[in-house]
Amino acid sequence: IEIVNESDDTSNYTIKLNSEEIKLPLYIRNIKMSDRMYVKGLNGSKKIKDIFIDKKLSLQNRDSWPIVLDSNGNIVWIPGIKKSKFDKKKSEVYDIILKYS
């Protein structure tokens, strides 16, 4: 058994955010056809539909998968699948940790 501090978790099941870079409150909803996300480590945005296809999610799962966005409509995280450019490294400043289980 390995006990990991949540701030050390770099998986797609945890995201660290800086509240000064996003607009609170955060919301959770399902996919909309026009959804795009600025993926961490990628210049530009990517369609959420394409991210789901790349992960080989079934159509049924795609329609019900949670998507986390800020009050400006920026998609900040697809829990368990992909992080946005808003995700912070352990060495960066963050004050919000979200965990999906």
Buried (B, 14 or more C-beta within 10 A) or exposed (E): EEEEEEEEBEEBEBBBBBEEBBEEEBEEEEBEEEBBBBBBEEEEBBBBBEBBEEBEBEEEEBEEBBBBBBEEEBBBBBBBBBBBBBBBEEEEEBEBEBEBE
